[in-house]
Amino acid sequence: MAENVLGGELQPCSYDPLTGFYRNGCCDTGGDDLGVHVVCAVMTVEFLEYSASVGNDLSTPQPAFGFDGLIPGDRWCLCASRWSEALKAGAAPQVVLESTHLQALEWVRLADLRRHAVGG
């Protein structure tokens, strides 16, 4: 089983909406996950607007891909690099540490994740 940033077993991020690179509800990663979707984030209006402004509109439904669009409060596995960019821009969403993959620490500091943590 994968490990989270706290050293424990990686917990599911969301089943509704179904998230994760592998659409298994977890922020698992592997060699085919080039974006490294490992940060379990809780969507906010601020982050969704920021993400759209940098070319990744997560709010607009994409029925052809089975994607209903995200709303504030939804949990979603974000690319570690995007979360890091949002942090620098002052728009980082909160994260669920128990559901954030250990590999996130290659892009962001645990202290930054802790400052943005919510309860699991």
C-alpha distances in whole Angstrom, upper triangle without the diagonal:
4,7,10,13,14,12,10,7,7,10,12,15,17,18,22,22,19,18,15,16,15,16,13,14,11,12,9,12,13,16,18,17,20,20,17,17,14,17,17,20,23,26,29,33,33,30,30,34,33,30,33,35,33,33,30,31,28,31,33,32,31,32,32,28,27,27,29,29,28,29,29,27,24,21,20,17,20,20,20,23,25,24,25,28,29,28,31,33,33,31,27,26,24,20,18,16,13,12,13,11,12,13,16,18,19,21,22,22,21,24,25,22,22,26,25,22,23,21,18
4,7,10,12,10,9,6,5,9,11,13,16,17,21,21,18,16,13,14,14,15,13,13,10,9,7,9,11,14,16,15,17,17,14,13,11,13,14,18,20,23,27,30,30,27,27,31,29,27,30,32,30,30,27,28,26,29,31,30,30,31,31,27,26,26,28,27,25,27,27,25,22,19,17,15,17,17,16,20,21,20,21,25,25,25,27,30,29,28,24,23,21,17,15,13,11,10,10,7,8,10,12,14,15,17,18,19,17,21,21,18,19,23,22,20,20,20,17
4,7,8,6,6,5,5,9,12,13,17,19,22,22,20,17,15,16,16,18,16,15,11,10,9,11,13,16,18,17,19,18,15,14,11,12,13,17,20,23,26,29,29,26,27,30,29,27,30,32,30,30,27,29,26,29,32,31,31,33,33,29,28,27,29,28,26,27,27,24,22,19,18,15,17,17,15,19,21,19,20,23,24,23,26,28,28,26,22,21,19,16,13,11,9,9,8,6,6,9,11,12,14,16,16,16,14,17,18,15,16,20,19,17,18,18,15
4,5,5,6,6,5,8,10,11,15,18,21,21,19,16,14,16,17,18,16,14,11,9,10,12,14,18,19,17,19,18,14,13,9,10,10,14,16,20,22,26,26,23,24,28,26,24,28,29,28,28,25,27,24,27,30,30,30,31,32,28,28,26,27,26,24,25,24,21,20,16,15,13,14,15,13,17,18,16,17,21,21,20,23,25,24,23,19,18,16,12,10,7,6,6,5,4,5,8,9,10,13,14,13,13,11,14,15,12,13,16,15,13,15,14,12
4,6,7,9,8,11,13,13,17,20,23,22,21,18,16,18,19,20,19,17,14,12,12,14,16,19,21,18,20,18,14,14,10,10,11,13,16,19,22,25,24,22,24,27,25,23,27,28,27,28,25,27,25,27,30,31,31,33,34,30,30,28,29,27,24,25,24,22,21,17,16,14,15,15,12,16,17,15,15,19,19,17,20,23,22,21,17,17,14,11,10,6,7,8,6,6,4,8,7,7,11,12,11,10,7,11,12,9,10,13,13,12,14,14,13
4,6,9,9,11,14,15,18,22,24,24,23,21,19,21,22,23,21,19,15,14,15,17,19,22,24,22,23,22,18,17,13,13,13,15,18,21,24,27,26,24,26,29,27,26,30,31,30,31,28,30,27,30,33,33,34,36,37,33,32,30,31,29,27,27,25,23,22,19,19,17,18,18,16,19,21,18,18,22,22,20,23,25,24,23,19,18,16,12,11,7,7,9,9,9,8,11,11,10,14,15,14,12,9,11,13,11,10,14,14,12,13,13,12
4,7,9,11,15,16,20,23,25,26,24,22,20,21,22,23,21,19,16,15,15,16,18,21,24,22,23,22,18,18,14,15,15,18,21,24,27,30,30,27,29,32,30,29,32,34,32,33,30,32,29,32,35,35,35,37,37,34,33,31,33,31,29,30,28,25,24,21,21,18,20,20,17,21,23,20,21,24,24,23,25,28,27,26,23,22,19,16,14,10,9,11,10,9,7,11,12,12,14,17,16,14,11,14,16,14,14,17,18,15,17,16,15
4,6,9,12,14,18,20,23,24,22,20,18,20,21,21,19,17,14,14,14,16,18,22,24,22,24,23,19,18,15,15,15,18,20,24,26,30,30,27,29,32,31,29,33,35,33,34,31,32,29,31,34,34,34,36,36,33,32,30,31,30,28,29,27,24,23,20,20,18,20,20,19,22,24,21,22,26,26,24,27,30,28,27,24,22,19,16,13,10,7,10,10,10,9,13,14,14,17,19,18,17,14,17,18,15,15,19,19,16,16,15,13
4,6,10,12,16,17,21,21,19,18,16,18,18,18,15,14,11,12,11,14,16,20,22,20,22,22,18,17,14,14,14,17,20,23,26,30,30,27,28,32,31,29,32,34,32,33,30,31,28,30,32,32,32,33,34,30,29,28,29,28,26,27,26,23,22,18,18,16,19,20,19,22,24,21,23,26,26,25,28,30,29,28,24,22,20,16,13,11,8,9,10,9,10,13,14,15,18,20,19,19,16,19,20,17,17,21,20,17,17,16,13
4,7,9,12,14,18,18,16,14,12,14,14,15,12,11,8,8,8,11,14,18,19,17,20,18,15,13,10,11,10,14,16,20,23,26,27,24,25,28,27,25,28,31,29,29,26,27,24,26,29,28,28,29,30,26,25,24,25,25,22,24,23,20,18,15,14,12,15,16,16,19,20,18,20,23,23,23,26,28,27,25,21,19,17,13,11,9,6,5,7,6,8,11,12,14,16,18,17,18,15,18,19,15,16,19,18,15,15,14,11
4,6,9,12,15,15,14,12,12,15,15,14,11,9,7,8,10,13,17,20,21,19,21,20,17,14,12,12,10,13,15,18,21,25,25,23,24,27,27,25,28,30,29,29,26,26,23,25,27,26,27,28,29,25,24,22,23,23,21,22,21,18,16,13,13,12,15,17,17,21,21,19,21,24,23,23,27,28,27,24,21,18,16,13,9,9,6,5,8,9,12,14,14,17,19,20,19,20,17,20,20,16,16,19,18,14,14,12,9
4,6,8,11,12,10,9,9,12,12,11,8,5,4,7,9,13,16,20,20,17,20,19,16,13,11,11,9,12,13,16,19,23,24,21,21,25,25,23,25,28,27,27,23,23,20,22,24,23,24,24,25,22,20,19,20,19,17,19,19,16,13,10,10,10,14,16,17,20,20,18,21,24,23,23,26,27,26,24,20,18,16,13,10,11,8,6,9,10,14,15,15,18,20,21,20,21,19,22,21,17,18,21,18,15,14,13,10
4,7,9,10,9,7,8,12,12,11,9,6,5,7,10,13,17,20,20,17,19,17,15,11,10,9,6,8,9,12,16,19,20,17,18,21,21,19,22,25,24,24,20,20,17,18,21,20,21,22,24,20,18,17,17,16,14,15,15,12,10,6,7,7,11,14,15,18,17,15,19,21,19,20,23,24,23,20,17,14,13,10,8,10,9,5,8,10,14,15,14,17,20,19,18,20,18,20,19,15,16,18,16,13,12,12,9
4,6,6,6,6,8,12,12,9,9,5,7,9,12,15,19,22,21,18,21,18,17,13,13,12,8,10,10,12,15,18,20,18,17,21,22,19,21,25,24,23,20,19,15,16,19,18,19,19,21,18,16,14,14,14,12,13,14,11,8,6,7,8,12,15,17,20,19,17,21,23,21,22,25,25,24,21,18,15,14,12,11,13,12,9,12,14,17,19,17,21,23,22,21,23,21,23,22,18,20,21,18,16,14,14,11
4,5,4,6,9,13,12,9,8,5,8,11,14,17,20,23,21,19,22,20,19,15,15,15,12,13,13,15,18,21,23,21,19,23,24,22,23,27,26,25,21,20,17,17,19,17,18,18,20,17,14,13,13,14,13,15,16,13,10,9,9,11,15,18,20,23,21,21,24,26,24,25,29,29,28,24,22,19,18,16,14,17,15,12,15,16,20,21,21,24,26,25,25,27,25,27,26,22,23,25,22,20,18,17,14
3,5,8,11,14,14,11,11,8,12,14,16,19,22,25,23,21,23,21,20,17,17,16,13,14,13,13,16,18,21,19,17,21,23,20,21,25,25,24,20,19,15,15,16,15,16,16,18,16,13,11,10,11,10,12,13,11,8,8,9,12,15,19,21,24,22,21,24,26,24,25,29,28,27,23,21,18,18,17,15,18,17,15,17,19,23,24,22,26,28,26,26,28,26,28,26,23,24,25,22,20,18,18,15
4,6,10,13,13,9,11,8,11,13,16,18,21,24,22,19,21,19,19,15,16,15,12,12,12,12,15,17,19,17,15,19,20,18,19,22,22,21,17,16,12,12,14,12,13,14,16,13,11,9,8,9,8,10,12,11,7,7,8,10,13,17,19,22,19,19,23,23,22,23,27,26,25,22,20,17,17,16,15,18,18,15,16,18,22,23,21,25,26,25,25,27,26,28,25,22,24,25,21,20,18,18,16
4,7,10,10,6,7,5,9,11,13,15,18,21,19,16,19,17,17,13,14,14,12,13,13,14,17,20,22,19,17,21,22,19,20,24,23,22,18,17,14,15,16,14,14,14,16,13,10,9,10,11,11,13,15,14,10,9,8,10,13,16,18,21,19,19,23,24,22,24,27,27,27,23,21,18,18,17,16,18,17,14,15,17,20,21,20,24,25,24,24,26,25,28,26,22,24,26,22,21,19,19,17
4,7,8,5,7,5,7,8,10,12,15,18,16,13,16,14,13,10,11,11,9,11,12,12,16,18,20,17,16,19,20,17,18,22,21,19,16,16,12,14,16,14,15,15,17,13,12,10,12,12,11,13,15,14,10,8,6,6,9,12,15,17,16,16,19,20,19,21,24,24,24,21,18,16,16,14,14,16,15,11,12,13,17,17,16,20,21,20,21,23,22,25,23,19,22,23,20,19,18,18,16
4,5,5,6,5,5,5,7,8,11,14,13,10,13,11,10,7,8,9,9,11,13,14,18,20,21,18,17,21,20,17,19,22,21,20,16,17,14,16,18,17,17,18,18,14,14,13,15,14,14,16,17,16,13,10,7,5,8,10,12,15,15,15,18,19,19,21,23,24,24,21,18,17,17,14,14,15,14,11,11,11,15,14,14,17,18,18,19,21,21,23,22,18,21,23,20,19,19,19,17
4,6,8,9,8,7,7,7,9,11,9,7,10,9,8,6,9,11,11,14,16,17,20,22,23,19,18,22,21,18,19,22,20,19,15,17,14,17,19,18,16,18,17,13,14,13,16,16,15,19,20,19,16,13,10,8,9,9,12,15,14,15,18,19,20,21,24,24,25,22,20,19,19,17,17,18,17,14,13,12,15,14,14,18,18,17,19,22,22,25,23,20,23,25,22,21,22,23,20
4,5,8,8,8,7,8,9,12,10,9,12,12,11,10,11,14,14,16,19,19,23,25,26,23,22,25,24,21,23,26,24,22,19,20,17,20,21,19,18,18,17,14,14,14,17,17,17,21,22,21,18,15,12,10,13,13,16,18,18,19,22,23,23,25,28,28,29,26,23,22,22,19,18,19,18,15,15,14,17,16,17,20,20,20,22,25,24,27,26,23,25,28,25,24,24,24,21
4,6,7,9,9,11,13,15,13,12,15,14,13,11,12,14,13,15,17,17,21,23,25,21,20,24,24,20,22,25,24,22,18,18,16,18,19,17,16,16,16,12,11,11,14,15,15,18,20,18,15,13,10,10,13,14,17,19,19,19,22,24,23,25,28,28,28,25,23,21,21,18,17,19,18,14,15,15,18,18,18,22,22,22,23,26,25,28,26,23,25,27,24,23,22,22,19
4,6,8,8,11,13,16,15,13,17,16,15,12,13,14,13,16,17,19,22,25,26,23,22,26,26,23,25,28,26,25,21,22,18,20,22,20,19,19,19,16,14,14,16,17,17,20,21,19,16,13,12,11,14,16,18,21,21,20,24,25,25,26,29,30,30,27,24,21,21,18,16,18,16,12,14,14,17,18,18,22,23,23,24,26,24,27,26,23,25,27,24,22,21,21,18
4,7,9,12,15,18,17,15,18,17,15,12,11,12,10,13,14,15,19,22,23,21,20,24,24,21,23,26,25,24,20,20,17,19,20,19,19,19,20,17,15,14,15,16,15,17,18,16,12,10,9,9,12,15,17,20,19,18,22,24,23,24,27,27,27,24,21,18,18,15,13,15,13,10,12,12,16,17,17,20,22,22,22,24,22,25,24,20,22,24,21,19,18,17,14
4,5,9,12,16,15,13,16,15,12,10,8,10,8,12,14,16,20,23,24,20,20,24,24,21,23,26,25,24,20,21,18,20,22,21,21,22,23,19,18,17,18,18,16,19,19,17,14,10,9,8,11,13,14,18,18,17,19,22,21,22,25,26,26,23,20,18,16,13,11,12,11,7,9,9,12,13,13,17,18,19,19,21,19,22,21,17,19,22,19,17,17,16,13
4,7,10,14,13,11,13,12,9,6,5,7,7,10,13,15,19,22,22,18,19,22,21,19,21,24,22,22,18,20,17,19,22,21,21,22,23,19,19,17,19,18,16,19,19,17,14,11,8,5,8,9,11,14,14,13,16,18,18,19,22,23,23,21,17,16,15,12,11,11,10,7,6,6,10,10,10,13,15,15,15,17,16,19,18,15,17,20,17,16,16,17,14
4,7,11,11,9,12,12,9,7,6,9,10,14,17,19,22,25,25,22,22,25,24,21,24,26,24,24,20,22,19,22,24,23,23,24,24,20,20,19,21,21,20,22,22,21,18,14,12,9,11,11,12,15,16,16,18,21,21,22,24,26,26,24,20,19,18,15,14,14,12,9,9,7,10,9,11,14,15,16,17,19,18,21,20,17,20,22,20,19,20,20,17
4,7,8,6,9,9,6,7,7,10,12,15,19,20,24,26,26,22,23,26,24,21,24,26,23,22,20,22,20,23,25,24,23,24,24,20,21,20,22,22,21,24,24,23,20,17,14,10,11,10,11,14,15,16,17,19,21,21,24,25,26,24,21,20,20,17,16,16,15,12,11,8,10,8,10,13,13,14,16,18,18,22,21,18,21,24,22,21,22,22,20
4,5,5,8,10,8,10,10,14,16,19,22,24,27,29,29,25,25,28,27,23,26,28,25,24,22,24,22,26,27,26,25,26,25,21,22,22,25,24,24,27,28,27,23,20,17,14,14,13,14,16,18,18,20,22,23,24,26,28,29,27,24,24,24,21,20,19,19,16,14,11,12,10,13,15,14,16,18,21,21,25,24,21,24,27,25,24,26,26,23
4,6,7,10,9,11,13,16,19,22,25,26,29,31,31,27,27,29,27,24,26,28,25,24,22,25,23,27,28,27,26,27,25,22,23,23,27,26,26,29,30,29,26,23,20,16,16,14,15,16,18,20,20,22,24,25,27,28,30,28,26,26,26,23,23,22,22,19,17,14,15,12,14,17,15,16,19,22,23,26,26,24,27,29,27,27,29,29,27
4,6,9,9,11,13,17,19,21,24,25,28,30,29,26,25,28,26,23,24,26,23,22,20,22,21,25,25,24,22,24,22,18,20,20,24,23,24,27,28,28,25,22,19,15,15,13,15,16,18,20,21,22,24,25,27,28,30,28,25,25,26,23,24,23,23,20,18,16,17,14,16,19,17,18,21,24,25,28,27,25,28,30,28,28,29,30,27
4,5,5,7,10,13,15,17,21,21,24,26,26,22,22,24,23,19,21,23,20,19,17,19,18,22,22,22,20,22,21,17,19,18,21,21,21,24,25,24,21,19,15,12,12,9,11,13,14,16,17,18,20,22,23,24,26,24,21,21,22,20,20,20,20,17,15,13,15,12,13,16,15,15,18,21,22,25,23,21,24,26,24,24,25,26,24
4,6,8,11,14,17,18,22,22,24,26,25,22,21,23,21,18,20,21,18,17,15,19,18,22,23,23,21,23,22,19,21,20,23,21,22,25,26,26,23,20,17,13,12,9,11,11,13,15,16,17,19,20,22,23,25,23,21,21,23,21,22,21,22,19,17,15,16,13,13,16,14,14,17,20,22,25,23,21,25,26,24,25,27,28,26
4,6,9,11,14,15,18,18,21,22,21,18,18,20,18,14,17,18,15,14,12,15,15,19,20,20,19,22,21,18,19,18,20,19,18,21,22,22,20,17,14,11,9,5,8,8,9,11,13,13,15,17,18,19,21,19,17,18,19,17,19,19,20,17,14,13,15,12,11,14,13,12,14,18,19,22,20,18,22,23,21,22,23,25,24
4,6,9,12,14,17,18,21,23,22,18,19,21,19,16,19,20,18,17,15,18,17,20,22,22,21,24,23,19,21,19,22,20,19,22,22,22,19,16,13,9,8,5,6,8,10,11,12,14,15,17,18,20,21,19,17,17,18,15,16,16,17,14,11,10,11,8,8,11,10,10,12,16,17,20,18,16,20,21,19,19,21,23,21
4,6,8,10,14,14,18,20,20,16,16,19,17,14,17,19,17,16,14,16,14,17,19,19,19,21,21,17,18,16,18,17,16,18,19,18,15,12,9,5,5,4,6,9,9,10,12,14,14,16,18,19,20,18,15,14,15,13,14,14,15,11,9,9,11,10,9,12,12,12,13,16,16,19,17,15,18,20,17,17,19,20,18
4,6,9,13,15,18,21,20,17,17,20,19,16,19,21,19,19,17,18,16,19,22,22,22,24,24,21,21,19,21,19,17,19,19,18,15,12,9,6,6,6,6,10,11,10,12,14,15,15,18,19,20,18,14,14,14,11,11,11,11,8,6,5,8,7,6,10,11,10,11,14,13,16,15,12,15,17,15,15,16,17,15
4,6,10,12,14,18,17,14,15,18,16,15,18,20,18,19,16,17,15,18,21,21,22,24,25,22,21,19,20,18,16,17,16,15,13,10,8,5,5,6,6,9,9,7,10,13,12,12,16,17,17,15,11,10,10,7,8,8,10,7,5,6,9,9,6,10,11,10,10,12,12,14,12,9,12,14,11,11,13,14,13
4,7,10,13,16,16,13,14,18,17,15,18,21,19,20,17,17,15,17,20,20,21,23,24,21,20,17,18,16,14,15,14,12,10,6,6,5,6,9,9,13,12,10,13,15,14,14,18,18,18,15,12,10,8,5,6,7,9,6,5,8,11,12,10,13,15,14,13,15,13,16,14,10,13,14,11,10,10,12,10
4,6,9,13,13,10,11,15,14,13,16,18,17,18,15,15,13,14,18,19,20,22,24,21,20,17,17,15,12,12,11,9,8,5,5,6,7,10,10,13,11,8,12,14,11,12,16,16,15,12,9,6,6,4,6,9,11,9,8,11,14,15,12,15,17,15,13,15,14,16,13,10,12,13,9,9,9,12,11
4,7,10,11,9,10,14,14,13,16,18,18,19,16,15,13,13,17,18,20,22,24,22,20,17,16,14,10,9,7,6,6,4,7,9,10,13,14,16,14,11,15,16,13,14,17,17,15,12,10,6,5,6,8,11,13,11,11,15,18,18,16,18,20,18,17,18,17,18,15,12,14,14,10,10,9,11,11
4,7,8,7,7,10,11,10,13,15,16,16,13,12,10,10,14,15,17,20,22,20,19,15,14,11,7,7,5,5,5,6,7,10,10,13,15,16,13,11,15,15,12,14,17,16,14,11,9,6,8,9,11,15,17,14,14,17,20,21,18,20,22,19,18,20,19,20,17,15,16,16,12,13,12,14,15
4,5,5,6,9,10,10,12,14,16,17,14,13,11,11,14,16,19,22,24,22,21,18,16,13,9,7,4,6,8,10,11,14,13,16,17,18,14,13,16,15,12,13,16,14,12,9,9,6,8,11,14,17,19,18,17,21,23,23,20,22,24,21,19,21,21,21,17,16,17,16,12,14,13,16,17
4,6,5,6,9,10,11,12,14,16,14,12,11,9,13,16,19,21,24,23,22,18,16,13,10,8,6,9,11,13,14,16,15,18,19,19,16,15,17,16,13,15,17,14,13,9,11,9,12,15,17,21,23,21,21,24,26,26,23,25,26,23,22,24,24,23,20,19,21,19,15,17,17,19,21
4,6,5,6,9,10,11,13,15,13,12,12,12,15,18,21,24,26,24,24,20,19,15,13,11,9,12,13,14,15,17,15,17,18,17,14,13,15,13,10,12,13,11,9,6,8,8,11,14,18,20,23,22,20,23,25,25,21,23,25,21,20,21,22,21,18,17,19,17,14,16,17,20,21
4,5,5,6,9,10,11,12,11,10,10,10,14,17,19,22,24,22,22,18,17,14,11,10,9,11,12,12,12,13,11,13,14,14,10,9,12,11,7,10,12,10,9,5,6,6,10,12,15,18,21,19,17,20,22,22,18,20,21,18,17,19,20,20,16,15,18,16,13,15,16,19,20
4,5,5,6,9,10,11,9,7,6,7,10,13,15,18,21,19,19,15,14,10,8,8,8,11,11,12,11,13,11,14,15,15,12,12,14,13,10,13,15,13,13,9,10,9,12,14,17,20,22,20,19,21,24,23,20,23,23,20,20,22,23,23,19,18,21,19,16,18,18,21,21
4,5,5,6,9,10,9,8,9,9,11,15,17,20,22,21,21,18,17,13,11,11,11,14,14,16,15,17,15,16,18,17,13,13,16,13,11,14,15,12,12,9,11,11,15,17,20,23,26,23,22,25,27,26,22,25,25,22,21,24,25,25,21,20,23,21,18,20,21,24,25
4,5,5,7,9,9,9,10,11,14,17,19,22,24,22,23,19,19,15,13,13,13,16,16,16,15,16,13,14,15,14,10,11,12,10,7,11,11,8,9,7,9,10,14,16,20,22,25,23,21,23,25,23,20,22,22,19,18,21,22,22,18,18,21,19,17,19,20,24,24
4,5,5,7,5,6,7,9,12,15,16,19,21,19,20,16,16,13,12,13,13,15,15,15,13,13,10,11,13,12,8,10,12,10,8,12,13,11,12,9,10,11,14,16,19,21,23,21,19,21,23,21,18,21,21,18,18,21,22,23,19,18,21,20,17,19,20,23,24
4,5,5,5,4,7,8,9,13,14,18,19,18,19,15,15,12,12,13,14,17,16,17,15,16,13,14,16,15,12,13,16,13,11,15,16,13,15,12,13,14,18,19,22,24,27,24,22,24,26,25,22,24,24,21,21,24,26,26,23,22,25,24,21,23,23,26,26
4,6,7,8,11,12,13,16,17,21,22,21,22,19,19,16,15,16,16,19,19,20,18,19,16,16,18,16,12,14,15,12,11,15,14,11,14,11,14,15,19,21,24,26,29,26,24,26,28,26,23,25,25,21,21,24,26,26,23,23,26,24,21,24,25,28,29
4,6,8,11,13,14,17,18,22,22,21,22,19,20,17,16,18,18,21,20,20,17,17,14,13,15,13,10,12,13,10,10,13,13,11,14,12,13,15,19,20,23,25,28,25,23,24,26,23,20,23,22,18,19,22,24,25,21,21,25,24,21,24,25,28,28
4,6,9,12,12,15,15,18,19,17,19,17,18,15,15,17,18,21,20,20,17,17,14,14,16,14,11,14,15,13,13,16,17,15,17,15,16,17,21,21,24,26,28,25,23,24,26,24,21,24,23,20,21,25,27,27,24,23,27,26,23,25,27,29,29
4,6,9,10,12,12,16,16,15,16,13,14,11,12,14,16,18,16,16,13,14,11,11,14,13,10,12,15,13,12,16,17,15,17,14,14,15,18,19,21,23,25,22,20,21,24,22,19,22,22,19,20,23,25,26,23,22,25,24,21,23,24,26,26
4,6,6,9,10,14,15,14,15,11,12,9,9,11,13,16,14,15,13,14,13,14,17,16,12,14,17,15,14,18,19,17,18,15,15,15,18,19,22,24,26,23,22,23,26,24,22,25,25,22,22,26,27,28,24,23,26,25,22,23,24,26,26
4,6,8,9,13,14,12,13,9,9,6,6,9,11,13,11,12,10,12,10,12,16,16,12,14,17,16,14,17,19,17,18,14,14,13,16,17,19,21,23,20,19,21,24,23,20,24,24,21,22,25,25,26,23,21,24,24,20,21,21,23,23
4,6,9,12,15,14,13,10,8,4,5,6,9,12,11,13,12,14,14,16,19,19,16,16,20,18,16,19,21,19,19,16,16,14,17,18,20,23,25,22,22,24,27,26,23,27,27,24,24,27,28,28,25,23,26,25,21,22,22,24,23
4,6,9,12,12,12,9,7,5,7,9,13,15,14,16,15,17,16,18,21,21,18,19,23,21,19,23,24,22,22,19,19,18,21,22,24,27,28,25,24,26,29,28,26,29,30,27,27,30,31,32,29,27,29,29,25,26,25,27,27
4,6,9,9,8,6,4,4,8,10,14,16,14,16,15,17,17,19,23,23,20,21,25,23,22,25,27,25,25,22,22,20,22,23,24,27,28,25,25,26,30,29,27,30,31,28,29,32,32,34,30,28,31,31,27,27,26,28,27
4,6,6,6,5,6,7,11,14,17,19,16,18,16,17,17,19,23,23,20,22,25,24,23,26,28,26,27,24,24,22,24,24,26,28,29,25,25,26,30,28,27,31,30,28,29,33,33,35,32,29,32,32,29,29,28,30,28
4,5,5,6,7,9,13,16,19,21,18,19,18,19,20,22,25,26,23,25,28,28,26,30,32,30,31,27,27,25,27,27,27,30,30,27,27,28,32,30,29,33,33,31,32,35,36,37,34,32,35,35,31,31,30,31,30
4,6,8,10,12,15,19,22,24,20,21,19,20,21,22,26,26,24,26,29,28,27,31,33,31,32,29,28,27,29,28,29,32,32,28,28,29,32,30,29,33,33,31,33,36,36,38,36,33,36,37,33,33,32,34,32
4,5,9,10,14,17,20,21,18,18,16,17,17,18,22,23,21,23,26,25,25,28,30,29,30,26,26,24,26,25,26,28,28,24,24,25,28,27,26,30,29,28,29,33,33,35,32,30,33,34,30,30,29,31,28
4,7,9,12,16,19,19,16,17,15,16,18,19,23,24,22,23,27,27,26,29,31,30,30,27,26,24,25,24,25,27,27,23,24,25,28,27,26,30,30,29,30,33,33,35,32,30,32,33,29,29,28,29,27
4,6,9,12,15,16,13,14,12,14,15,17,21,22,19,20,24,23,22,25,28,26,27,23,22,20,22,21,22,25,25,21,22,23,26,25,24,28,28,27,27,30,30,32,29,27,29,30,26,26,25,26,24
4,7,9,13,14,11,13,13,15,16,19,22,23,21,21,25,24,23,25,28,26,26,22,22,20,21,21,22,25,25,22,23,24,28,27,26,29,30,28,29,31,31,33,30,27,29,29,26,26,24,25,24
4,7,10,12,10,12,11,13,14,17,20,21,18,18,22,21,19,22,24,23,23,19,19,16,18,19,20,23,24,21,21,23,26,26,24,27,28,26,26,29,29,30,27,24,27,27,23,23,22,24,23
4,7,9,6,9,8,12,12,15,18,19,16,16,20,19,17,19,22,20,20,16,16,13,15,16,17,20,21,18,19,21,24,24,22,25,26,24,23,26,26,27,24,21,23,23,19,20,18,20,19
4,6,6,9,10,14,14,18,20,21,18,17,20,20,17,19,22,20,19,15,15,12,14,15,17,20,22,19,20,23,26,26,23,26,28,25,24,26,26,27,23,21,23,22,18,19,17,19,19
4,6,9,11,14,14,18,19,20,17,16,19,19,16,17,20,18,17,13,13,10,11,13,15,18,20,18,19,22,25,25,22,25,27,24,23,24,24,24,21,19,20,19,15,16,14,16,17
4,6,9,13,14,18,19,21,18,16,20,20,17,18,21,20,18,15,14,10,10,11,12,16,17,15,16,20,23,24,21,24,26,24,22,23,22,23,20,18,18,18,14,14,12,13,13
4,6,10,12,16,17,19,17,15,19,20,17,18,22,21,19,16,14,11,11,11,12,15,16,14,15,18,21,22,20,23,25,23,22,23,22,23,21,18,19,19,15,15,13,14,13
4,7,9,13,14,17,15,13,17,18,16,17,21,20,19,16,13,10,10,9,9,12,13,10,11,14,18,18,16,19,21,20,19,20,19,20,18,15,17,17,14,13,11,12,11
4,6,10,12,14,12,11,15,16,15,16,19,19,19,15,13,10,11,9,10,13,13,10,10,13,16,16,14,18,19,17,17,19,19,20,18,15,17,18,15,14,14,15,13
4,7,9,12,11,10,13,15,14,16,19,19,19,16,13,11,12,10,10,12,12,9,8,10,13,13,11,15,16,15,15,17,17,19,17,14,17,18,15,14,15,16,14
4,6,8,7,7,10,11,11,13,15,16,16,13,11,10,11,10,11,13,14,11,9,11,13,12,10,13,14,12,13,15,16,18,15,13,16,17,14,14,16,18,16
4,5,5,6,9,10,11,12,15,15,17,14,12,12,14,12,14,15,16,13,11,11,13,11,9,12,12,10,11,15,16,18,15,14,17,18,16,17,18,20,19
4,5,5,6,9,10,11,13,14,15,14,11,12,13,11,13,13,15,13,10,10,11,8,6,8,8,6,7,11,12,15,12,11,15,16,14,15,17,20,19
4,5,5,6,9,10,11,12,14,13,11,13,15,14,17,16,19,17,13,13,14,11,9,10,9,6,8,12,14,16,13,13,17,17,16,17,20,23,22
4,5,5,6,9,10,10,12,10,9,11,13,13,16,17,19,17,14,15,16,14,11,13,13,10,10,14,16,17,14,13,17,17,15,17,19,22,21
4,5,5,6,9,10,10,9,6,8,10,10,13,13,16,14,12,13,14,13,9,11,12,9,8,11,13,14,10,10,13,13,11,13,15,18,18
4,5,5,6,9,10,10,8,10,12,12,15,15,18,17,13,14,15,13,10,10,11,7,6,9,12,12,9,10,13,13,12,14,17,20,21
4,5,5,6,9,9,8,11,14,14,18,18,21,20,17,18,18,16,13,14,14,10,10,13,15,16,12,13,17,16,14,17,20,23,23
4,5,5,6,5,5,8,11,12,16,17,20,19,16,18,19,18,14,15,16,12,11,14,15,15,12,12,15,14,12,15,17,21,21
4,5,5,6,4,8,10,12,15,16,19,18,16,18,18,17,13,14,15,11,9,11,13,12,8,10,12,11,10,13,16,19,20
4,5,8,8,12,14,15,19,19,23,22,19,20,20,19,16,16,16,12,11,12,15,14,11,13,15,14,13,16,19,23,24
4,6,8,11,14,16,20,21,24,23,21,22,23,22,18,19,19,15,14,16,18,17,13,15,18,15,14,18,20,24,25
4,6,9,12,14,18,19,23,22,20,22,23,22,18,19,20,16,14,15,17,16,12,13,15,13,11,15,17,21,23
4,6,10,12,16,18,21,20,18,21,22,21,18,19,20,16,15,16,17,16,13,13,15,13,11,14,16,19,21
4,7,9,13,14,17,16,14,17,18,18,14,15,17,14,12,13,14,14,10,10,12,10,8,11,13,16,18
4,6,10,12,15,14,13,16,18,18,15,16,18,15,13,15,15,15,11,10,12,11,7,9,10,13,15
4,7,9,12,12,11,15,16,17,14,16,18,16,13,14,13,13,10,8,9,8,5,5,6,10,11
4,6,9,8,7,11,13,14,11,13,16,14,12,13,11,12,10,7,8,9,6,5,6,9,9
4,6,5,6,10,12,14,12,14,17,16,14,14,12,13,12,9,9,11,9,6,6,7,6
4,5,5,8,9,12,10,11,15,15,12,12,9,11,11,7,7,10,9,6,8,8,7
4,6,8,10,13,12,13,17,17,15,15,12,14,15,11,11,14,13,10,10,9,6
4,6,9,12,11,13,16,16,15,16,13,16,15,12,13,15,13,11,11,10,8
4,7,8,7,9,12,12,11,12,11,13,13,9,11,14,12,10,12,12,10
4,5,6,8,10,11,12,13,11,15,15,12,14,17,15,14,15,16,14
4,5,6,8,10,10,11,10,13,14,11,13,17,16,15,17,17,16
4,5,6,8,9,11,11,15,14,13,15,18,17,17,19,20,18
4,5,6,6,8,9,12,11,9,12,15,14,14,16,18,17
4,5,5,6,7,10,10,9,12,14,14,14,17,19,18
4,6,8,10,13,13,12,15,17,17,18,21,23,22
4,7,10,12,11,11,14,15,15,16,20,22,21
4,7,8,7,7,11,12,12,13,17,19,19
4,5,5,7,9,10,11,13,16,18,19
4,5,5,6,9,10,10,14,15,16
4,5,5,6,9,10,13,16,17
4,5,5,7,9,13,15,17
4,5,5,6,10,12,13
4,5,5,8,11,12
4,6,9,12,14
4,7,10,12
4,7,9
4,6
4
